[in-house]
Amino acid sequence: MLRARVRRWFAALLQERLLLIFGLLALALGVVDPRSWGHYRGWLDLPTLLGLVALLVSIEGIRSSGYVQQAAQALTRRMRTLRGLALLLVSAAAMLSMLLTNDVSLFLVVPLTVAFGAEAEIPVLRLVIFEALAVNAGSTLSPIGNPQNLLLWQRSGLSMVEFLAAMTPAFLVMTAMLLALTWFAFPARALRLDESDAPSTSASARDPAPKRPMLGVVAGLLLAATVVLLQEGRASLACGLVLAVFVLTDRGVLKQVDWLLLATFAAMFLGLGHLAQWPPVQALVQTLDWKQAWVMFLGGTLLSQFISNVPTAVLLSHYTTDYTALAVAVNVGGFGLGIGSLANLIALRLEGSRGALGAFHRISVPFLLVCAPLVWLAQRVLA
């Protein structure tokens, strides 16, 4: 029994390519550039990991309750076209990311989108990709929209209004591009419901009750508490609260959580954190003149493609005092390759399709190539 379970876990692990890649990167750097435990503890970013645990478990509780499916059924029947649904979900993801951070927004919107896929014939993966782009665009405006903005806003000493003003040109370009692309990428065809979920004259049939309403209520309250606690920097308390509630009331929810996703992020934080502080990388960074605006923009955008935008923001913040320029660069760098932003990987993993990363790149890389020059021009003209 134990041997069979180990085999299943090993087989599942072999399917986790990103986990294996980042894990091997972390191991290789640990061999060629050994560091003290304090460095690894810092790179692991426990507050972020604990926050992700709280979010994953809370959202799984809501999903298991049936509320997400109920919301999907109700909203699908009220939307007339695929284009209308896409514009609604993309806009909602962008707006939520300004207030709740990009990661939290995806934990809310992507499960709802996946549930829509069970109710109507929609391109779920394409919608999720656009939602990932949306939270990157929306969170660009807000000083609390993503980790890099929060870090750089605090270092800049600017007021919230001043930071918003500095980020507005980039935000407007990203959002306008995204909405225009959404309009053309999703046709205005009528939504086709699954025959098994055809509309009924009965109100209860149209909007069936959730399977486990109390589970949904408890999980919803825990999610709200988690968001508040995360914004106050109390990730460990949020994680402890959520785990304690479900250990005592419903351990089945914990079994459904995607723990390998958390392992992937842990390996990513270790590997990329070490890579950003690897002497050859730092030597390369130090050869560039970061006081030049174009170097900061191009360098921040490109470096984000290799070590993600949060480590890039941390690394380059030591070489500049123009923190809003750096914020623009690393937010633009969230587009392009999936590794550019943690939000991209979260969205694709929550959707769960094979080949999702390749599909993401076919949309996100061209988006970056067009968006980056336009953002640069807007910053030069409007900032």
Buried (B, 14 or more C-beta within 10 A) or exposed (E): EEEEEEEEEEEEEEEBEBBBBBBEBBEEBBEEBEBEEEBBEBBBBBBBBBBBBBBBBBBBBBBBBBBBBBBBBEBBBEBEBBBBBBBEBBBBBBBBBBBBBBBBBBBBBBBBBBBBBBBBEBBBBBBBBBBBBBBBBBBBBBBBBBBBBBBBBEBBEBEEEBBBBBBBBBBBBBBBBBBEBBBEBBEEEEBEBEEEBEEEEEEEEBEBEBEBEEBBBBBBEBBEBBBEBBBEEBBBBBBBBBBEBBEEEBEEBBEEBEEBBBBBBBBBBBBBBBBBBBEEBEEEBEEBEBEEBEBBBBBBBBBBBBBBBBBBBBBBBEBBEBBBBBBBBBBBBBBBBBBBBBBBBBBBBBBEEEEBBEBBBEBBBEBBEEBBEBBBEBBEEEB
